[in-house]
Amino acid sequence: MAEHKHGTMDITVQEQAYAGFITAIVRCSIASIAALIFLAVFAI
């Protein structure tokens, strides 16, 4: 089995995926809060 050296793996793809996930969560949260405020203001 090959020797593993800590910190040598290329994780740029994982970092990009994580950043995309966080961006999507933030945008969905903002959209949900905006929808709740809209419903509260106009009492639909």
C-alpha positions in Angstrom: 0.0 0.0 0.0 1.3 3.5 -0.8 2.5 5.8 1.8 0.1 8.7 2.5 1.6 12.1 3.3 -0.8 14.4 5.2 -1.7 17.5 3.2 -0.6 16.4 -0.2 -4.0 15.7 -1.8 -5.3 18.2 -4.3 -8.7 19.4 -2.9 -9.5 22.3 -5.2 -12.5 20.5 -6.6 -13.9 19.8 -3.2 -13.3 23.4 -2.1 -15.2 24.6 -5.2 -18.1 22.2 -4.5 -18.3 23.4 -0.8 -18.2 27.0 -1.9 -21.1 26.3 -4.3 -23.0 24.5 -1.7 -22.7 27.4 0.8 -23.7 29.9 -1.9 -26.8 27.9 -2.7 -27.8 27.6 1.0 -27.3 31.4 1.5 -29.4 32.2 -1.6 -32.2 29.8 -0.6 -32.2 31.2 2.9 -32.5 34.8 1.6 -35.3 33.8 -0.8 -37.2 32.0 2.0 -36.9 35.0 4.4 -38.0 37.3 1.6 -41.0 35.1 0.9 -42.0 35.0 4.6 -41.7 38.8 4.8 -43.8 39.2 1.7 -46.5 36.9 3.2 -46.4 38.8 6.5 -46.7 42.2 4.9 -49.5 41.3 2.5 -51.2 38.7 4.7 -52.1 36.3 2.0 
